[in-house]
Amino acid sequence: LMFVISTGAVLYAQSPMPPGQFMSASEFAAAIQQAAADRPGMAVGRMTNTDDYRINMIQRTQAAGAIIHEVGTELHYITEGAGTLVTGGVIVRPDGGRPVIEGGRAQRVTVGDALLIPEGTPHWYSAVEGSVTYLEVRF
């Protein structure tokens, strides 16, 4: 069924949709605080994780090993703190050490910075200045 209103816009009959998801700053903070108690070094406050996308608030207090996500591009939007994110290059694992990136680009990140990490791209928070918190959207 279709209706035309006086502005020329077309309205289609539709089924009601559920509302969008909302998570307040205090809910994210509580989720991160709980996660930090369970996993020191990298706390993850989850908003939603589906087969199509993930939305998390992540707080790192220490560097971690390099990783690759074969499926899913990531957007990191820095909300607090600062650190160094290395992207690109190749992942190598030194004897007895954590995986690192060789030949990547190191970028200092701080509040307000946004980074897009295409799927299959090595990435690594090689240094954290106290802590770094970011909104992660994976799609």
Protein Blocks (a to p, Z undefined) as FASTA:
>chain_A
ZZddfkopacdddddddddddddfklmmmmmmmmmmmmghiacddfbdcfkbccdddddf
bdcdddddfbhcdddddfbhcddddeehjddddehiacddehiacddddehiacdddehi
acddfbcehiacdddddZZ
